[in-house]
Amino acid sequence: FFQTLLLTETDNSLGTRLNKLSIMEALKFVVFLGTVRENNFGSRVAKFIVRKLEAKGHSVTLLDPAELKLPILEKAYHHYEEGEAIPQVLEDTNKVIAAADAYIVLAAEYNNSLPPALTNLMDHFFSYKHRPSGIVCYSAGPYAGVRSAMQARAFLGELSTPSVGTIFSIPVVYKALTPEGVPSNKEDTSLDRGAGRLISELEWYAVALKKQRETAGLPE
């Protein structure tokens, strides 16, 4: 559907129409960094995305598995019984996730798949329900990690945070972004346009689902 619109509406692209539906309401976003590799490129992407969200007035929390240092999943947050001692890092992280309006997942590609650090982090929680997510994929090569993005769709769906139609992909990321998360080529606006399209669509869904949660509650 979205691809059809982009191909046929040359004078009124999906990105243009979503920008016209600009959402002025400030939202709470959680951005998941998906890699813990030394000297990884994900931190560049994270800085770029966080800056874009904050420029639109949104509140952003970056969850970095290298900083959280969660153990290999043995017991998820939602599996603790009432009165049972829950590790503080799980309590704090769950509060951030549960308070968010939308999520953005930075999906690097490891062996044609999702990074284990990302899935391990997100699998610890199940507080994403009925909030939308967006996928940003990237790689050092020309294919921009799209195989990881396809798996992220199924993964996020199982967590009850369905991903929006737009995927923002960044090929040859080490050339596209500086270590500070700034586009290397000042004349090339494709990164700004791609991020803007994803964020605009995610805003639309986030506001719609937020209003539905507030008025109708959650399905049983």
C-alpha positions in Angstrom: 0.0 0.0 0.0 2.6 2.5 1.0 4.9 1.5 -1.8 2.0 2.0 -4.3 1.4 5.5 -3.0 5.1 6.4 -3.3 5.2 5.1 -6.9 2.0 6.7 -8.2 1.5 9.9 -6.3 4.5 11.9 -7.7 3.1 15.3 -6.7 1.7 14.2 -3.3 4.1 11.6 -1.8 3.4 9.7 1.4 6.0 11.8 3.2 4.5 15.1 2.0 1.0 14.1 3.1 2.2 12.9 6.5 4.1 16.2 7.0 0.8 18.0 6.3 -0.7 16.0 9.1 2.1 17.3 11.4 1.5 16.2 15.0 2.1 19.1 17.4 1.5 17.0 20.5 4.7 16.1 22.4 5.2 12.4 22.6 7.4 10.1 24.7 9.7 7.9 22.5 12.0 5.1 23.5 14.8 4.3 21.1 16.4 0.9 21.4 20.1 0.7 20.4 20.6 -2.8 19.2 24.3 -3.5 19.4 27.1 -3.7 22.0 30.0 -4.2 19.6 33.1 -2.2 20.2 33.3 0.8 17.9 29.8 0.1 16.5 28.0 2.3 14.1 24.7 2.1 15.9 25.7 5.0 18.2 25.9 7.3 15.2 22.4 6.3 14.1 21.1 6.7 17.6 22.5 10.2 17.9 20.9 11.1 14.5 17.5 9.7 15.4 17.4 11.2 18.9 18.3 14.6 17.5 15.5 14.4 14.9 12.9 13.4 17.5 14.0 16.1 20.0 13.9 18.7 17.2 10.2 18.0 16.9 9.7 18.6 20.6 9.4 15.0 21.7 10.8 13.4 24.9 13.4 10.7 24.1 14.9 7.9 26.2 17.7 5.9 24.6 18.0 2.3 26.0 21.5 1.0 25.4 22.1 -2.7 26.2 25.8 -2.0 26.9 24.8 0.4 29.7 21.9 -1.6 31.1 23.9 -4.8 31.2 20.9 -7.0 31.6 21.8 -10.7 32.0 21.0 -13.3 29.4 17.3 -13.8 29.8 16.4 -16.2 32.5 13.3 -14.4 34.0 11.4 -11.6 32.3 10.0 -8.7 34.3 6.4 -9.9 33.9 7.2 -13.3 35.2 8.0 -12.1 38.7 5.3 -12.9 41.3 3.6 -10.2 43.4 5.9 -9.4 46.4 8.9 -11.0 44.8 12.0 -8.9 44.7 12.6 -7.5 41.2 16.0 -6.2 40.2 16.0 -2.4 40.2 17.2 -2.2 36.6 14.2 -4.1 35.5 11.8 -1.9 37.5 13.4 1.3 36.1 13.5 0.1 32.5 9.9 -1.2 32.6 8.6 2.1 33.8 10.3 3.9 30.9 8.9 1.4 28.3 5.4 1.4 29.8 5.3 5.2 29.8 6.2 5.6 26.2 3.9 6.4 23.3 6.1 4.9 20.6 9.3 3.0 20.0 12.1 3.1 17.5 14.3 0.1 17.1 17.8 0.5 15.6 18.3 -2.9 13.9 21.8 -3.7 13.0 22.3 -6.9 11.0 24.3 -9.8 12.6 24.6 -12.9 10.4 21.6 -11.9 8.4 19.6 -11.6 11.6 18.7 -9.4 14.5 21.4 -8.6 17.0 21.2 -10.8 20.2 21.7 -7.8 22.4 18.6 -6.2 21.0 16.3 -9.2 21.4 17.7 -10.0 24.8 16.9 -6.5 26.0 13.4 -6.3 24.6 12.4 -9.8 25.6 12.8 -8.9 29.2 9.6 -6.8 29.0 6.1 -7.0 27.7 4.9 -3.4 28.3 4.8 -2.4 24.7 1.2 -3.4 24.1 -0.8 -1.3 21.7 1.9 1.2 21.0 3.5 1.6 17.5 7.1 1.0 16.6 9.4 2.1 13.8 12.4 0.3 12.4 15.7 1.9 11.4 18.1 -0.6 9.8 21.6 0.0 8.7 24.8 -1.8 7.7 28.4 -1.1 6.6 27.5 -2.6 3.2 25.1 -1.5 0.4 22.0 -3.5 1.6 21.4 -1.4 4.7 20.5 -4.3 7.0 17.2 -5.0 5.4 17.2 -8.7 6.3 17.3 -7.7 9.9 14.4 -5.3 9.4 12.2 -8.0 7.9 12.8 -10.1 11.0 12.2 -7.1 13.2 8.7 -6.8 11.9 7.7 -10.3 13.1 9.6 -9.8 16.4 7.9 -6.5 17.2 4.5 -7.9 16.2 4.9 -10.7 18.8 5.7 -8.0 21.4 2.4 -6.3 20.5 4.1 -3.2 19.2 3.4 -3.4 15.4 5.8 -1.6 13.2 4.6 1.1 10.8 4.8 0.7 7.1 7.9 2.9 6.5 11.3 1.5 7.2 14.3 3.9 7.3 17.4 2.2 6.0 20.9 3.5 5.9 23.5 1.7 3.6 27.2 2.2 4.1 26.5 3.9 7.4 30.1 4.7 8.3 30.2 7.0 5.3 26.7 8.3 5.6 27.0 9.6 9.2 29.9 11.0 11.2 30.7 9.7 14.7 28.6 12.6 16.0 25.5 11.3 14.1 25.6 14.1 11.5 25.1 13.4 7.8 28.5 13.5 6.1 27.2 14.9 2.8 25.6 18.3 3.6 24.1 18.5 0.1 22.4 15.1 0.3 19.0 15.4 2.1 18.0 11.7 1.8 18.8 10.9 5.4 16.8 13.8 6.7 13.9 13.0 4.4 13.9 9.3 5.3 14.0 9.9 9.0 11.3 12.5 8.7 9.0 10.2 6.8 9.4 7.5 9.4 8.9 9.9 12.4 5.8 11.5 10.8 4.1 8.2 10.2 5.0 7.0 13.7 3.6 10.2 15.2 0.3 9.7 13.5 -0.1 6.1 14.8 1.2 7.1 18.2 -1.4 9.8 18.7 -4.2 7.7 17.3 -3.4 4.7 19.5 -2.9 6.9 22.5 -6.4 8.4 22.1 -7.9 4.9 21.7 -6.2 3.7 24.9 -7.4 6.7 26.8 -11.0 6.5 25.5 -11.6 2.7 25.0 -8.9 1.1 27.2 -7.1 -2.0 26.1 -8.7 -5.1 24.6 -9.0 -8.0 27.0 
